């Protein structure tokens, strides 16, 4: 089953958080509008809140990505429109067990919030430990010591987990930026919303 992320933004104005974009009216109700729609960008969701999906990491991957933050739940000073529309529940941010228990019984999985500045400042060039695999020996020279995966590696060739006849062991490293893939686009979209220190994103995965 595919899962998409829900992203809603607030901006700090006149000593309070206000929703952006401006909610639309439908049948007399104010309906919040998502600020960005990455679709099923599971690697991004792993980086933001620790989401894990079977098969997301290759078999030679040695550790999961370290997320921006564990899920924080709704911020306690959430704007009134979002509170009413999203079914806000207040939990102390330090009480992680209460947050996780509450989210388990809703469709708002991995519910969290973050400032755009936090996303912009995160170390997206952090590297995973080196990955080790095997390729046909004629392609081994494409892999440099502790370099990124070579762009000129043939798309119709595979990386093997086990050694075998005519294969050579190789290694490469991957940054978080490379793993996520869409992070530069994502940050660009968030920066369009305003001052990154004054824009807050509410995020969860729809199940």
C-alpha positions as CSV (number, residue, x, y, z in Angstrom):
1,X,0.0,0.0,0.0
2,X,1.4,3.4,-1.0
3,X,1.6,6.2,1.6
4,X,1.9,9.9,0.9
5,X,3.1,12.6,3.2
6,X,0.8,15.5,4.3
7,X,2.5,18.8,4.6
8,X,0.9,21.9,6.1
9,X,2.6,25.2,6.9
10,X,2.3,27.9,9.5
11,X,4.0,31.3,9.6
12,X,4.8,33.3,12.7
13,X,3.0,36.7,12.5
14,X,1.9,39.1,15.2
15,X,3.0,36.8,18.0
16,X,1.1,33.8,16.8
17,X,1.2,31.0,14.2
18,X,-1.0,31.5,11.1
19,X,-1.8,28.9,8.4
20,X,-0.3,29.3,4.9
21,X,-1.4,29.1,2.2
22,X,-4.6,30.8,3.3
23,X,-7.2,28.1,3.8
24,X,-10.1,27.9,1.4
25,X,-13.7,28.0,2.3
26,X,-16.0,25.1,1.6
27,X,-19.5,24.8,2.9
28,X,-18.7,27.4,5.5
29,X,-15.6,25.7,6.8
30,X,-12.0,26.8,6.4
31,X,-10.1,23.9,4.7
32,X,-6.3,23.9,5.0
33,X,-4.2,23.6,1.8
34,X,-1.1,21.5,1.7
35,X,2.0,23.5,1.1
36,X,3.9,20.9,-0.9
37,X,3.2,17.4,-2.2
38,X,6.2,15.1,-2.6
39,X,4.0,12.1,-3.2
40,X,5.5,8.7,-2.1
41,X,9.0,10.0,-1.4
42,X,9.7,7.4,1.2
43,X,13.4,8.2,1.5
44,X,12.5,11.8,2.3
45,X,10.0,10.6,5.0
46,X,12.8,8.4,6.5
47,X,15.0,11.5,6.7
48,X,12.4,13.7,8.3
49,X,10.8,11.4,10.9
50,X,12.5,8.0,10.8
51,X,9.9,6.2,8.5
52,X,11.0,2.7,7.5
53,X,9.6,0.7,4.7
54,X,10.5,-2.8,3.7
55,X,12.8,-2.8,0.7
56,X,13.6,0.9,1.0
57,X,17.2,0.2,1.9
58,X,19.3,-2.1,-0.4
59,X,20.6,-5.3,1.1
60,X,24.1,-3.9,1.4
61,X,22.9,-0.9,3.4
62,X,24.5,-1.1,6.8
63,X,22.4,1.4,8.8
64,X,19.2,3.4,8.5
65,X,19.2,7.1,8.0
66,X,19.4,9.3,11.1
67,X,16.2,11.4,11.0
68,X,15.9,15.1,11.5
69,X,13.9,14.2,14.6
70,X,11.8,11.5,16.1
71,X,8.1,12.3,15.7
72,X,7.2,15.2,18.0
73,X,3.4,15.2,17.6
74,X,1.4,18.4,17.1
75,X,3.1,21.5,18.5
76,X,1.2,22.8,21.6
77,X,0.8,26.3,20.1
78,X,-0.7,25.0,16.8
79,X,-2.9,27.6,15.2
80,X,-6.7,27.4,15.9
81,X,-7.7,26.5,12.4
82,X,-5.4,23.4,12.3
83,X,-6.3,22.5,15.8
84,X,-10.0,22.2,14.9
85,X,-9.5,20.6,11.5
86,X,-6.9,18.1,12.3
87,X,-8.2,16.9,15.7
88,X,-5.4,18.4,17.8
89,X,-4.4,16.6,21.0
90,X,-2.0,18.2,23.4
91,X,0.9,16.2,24.7
92,X,4.1,17.4,26.4
93,X,6.8,17.2,23.7
94,X,9.1,15.3,26.2
95,X,6.5,12.6,26.7
96,X,7.4,10.4,23.6
97,X,5.4,7.4,24.8
98,X,2.2,9.4,25.0
99,X,2.8,10.8,21.5
100,X,3.5,7.4,20.0
101,X,0.5,5.8,21.7
102,X,-1.8,8.6,20.5
103,X,-0.5,8.4,16.9
104,X,-0.9,4.6,16.8
105,X,-4.6,5.0,17.1
106,X,-5.0,7.6,14.3
107,X,-4.2,7.9,10.6
108,X,-1.6,10.5,11.4
109,X,1.4,8.3,11.5
110,X,4.9,9.8,12.1
111,X,3.1,13.0,13.1
112,X,5.7,15.7,13.7
113,X,6.6,19.4,13.1
114,X,9.8,21.2,12.1
115,X,11.0,24.7,11.2
116,X,12.1,25.1,7.6
117,X,15.4,26.4,9.0
118,X,15.9,23.0,10.6
119,X,15.6,21.2,7.3
120,X,17.9,23.7,5.6
121,X,20.5,23.4,8.3
122,X,20.5,19.6,8.5
123,X,23.7,17.9,7.3
124,X,22.4,16.4,4.0
125,X,26.0,15.7,3.0
126,X,26.5,13.3,5.9
127,X,27.6,10.0,4.6
128,X,26.4,6.4,5.3
129,X,29.1,3.9,6.1
130,X,30.8,2.5,2.9
131,X,28.7,0.0,1.1
132,X,30.3,-3.2,-0.2
133,X,29.2,-5.3,-3.2
134,X,30.5,-7.1,-6.2
135,X,30.4,-6.3,-9.9
136,X,31.7,-7.9,-13.1
137,X,35.4,-7.3,-13.0
138,X,35.5,-5.1,-16.1
139,X,33.4,-2.5,-14.3
140,X,35.4,-2.4,-11.0
141,X,37.7,0.5,-12.1
142,X,34.6,2.7,-12.3
143,X,34.5,2.7,-8.5
144,X,36.9,4.9,-6.7
145,X,38.0,4.5,-3.0
146,X,35.2,6.0,-0.8
147,X,33.6,7.8,-3.8
148,X,30.0,8.1,-4.7
149,X,28.3,5.5,-6.9
150,X,29.7,6.1,-10.5
151,X,27.2,7.8,-12.8
152,X,28.6,5.9,-15.8
153,X,27.9,2.4,-14.4
154,X,25.7,0.7,-16.9
155,X,22.0,0.7,-15.9
156,X,21.6,-2.8,-17.2
157,X,24.3,-4.2,-15.0
158,X,23.7,-5.3,-11.4
159,X,25.5,-5.1,-8.1
160,X,25.8,-8.5,-6.5
161,X,25.7,-9.2,-2.8
162,X,28.0,-12.3,-3.0
163,X,31.3,-13.0,-4.7
164,X,31.4,-15.2,-7.7
165,X,33.4,-16.1,-10.8
166,X,34.4,-13.0,-12.8
167,X,33.3,-10.6,-10.1
168,X,35.4,-8.1,-8.1
169,X,34.6,-6.5,-4.7
170,X,33.9,-2.8,-4.8
171,X,32.8,-0.2,-2.4
172,X,31.2,3.3,-2.5
173,X,29.6,5.8,-0.3
174,X,26.4,7.6,-0.4
175,X,25.4,10.9,1.2
176,X,22.0,11.6,2.7
177,X,21.4,14.0,-0.2
178,X,22.0,11.3,-2.7
179,X,19.8,8.8,-0.8
180,X,16.8,11.1,-0.5
181,X,17.1,12.4,-4.1
182,X,14.6,15.2,-3.9
183,X,15.9,17.1,-0.9
184,X,17.2,20.1,-2.9
185,X,13.8,20.5,-4.6
186,X,12.0,20.0,-1.3
187,X,14.0,22.7,0.5
188,X,13.5,25.1,-2.5
189,X,9.8,24.7,-2.2
190,X,9.8,25.3,1.5
191,X,11.9,28.4,1.2
192,X,9.3,29.9,-1.1
193,X,6.9,30.0,1.9
194,X,8.8,32.8,3.8
195,X,11.6,33.3,6.3
196,X,12.8,29.8,7.2
197,X,13.1,30.8,10.9
198,X,9.4,31.8,10.9
199,X,7.8,29.0,8.9
200,X,6.8,25.7,10.6
201,X,5.8,22.5,8.8
202,X,3.3,20.1,10.2
203,X,3.9,16.6,8.7
204,X,2.5,13.1,8.9
205,X,2.1,10.1,6.7
206,X,-1.4,9.2,5.5
207,X,-2.2,5.5,6.0
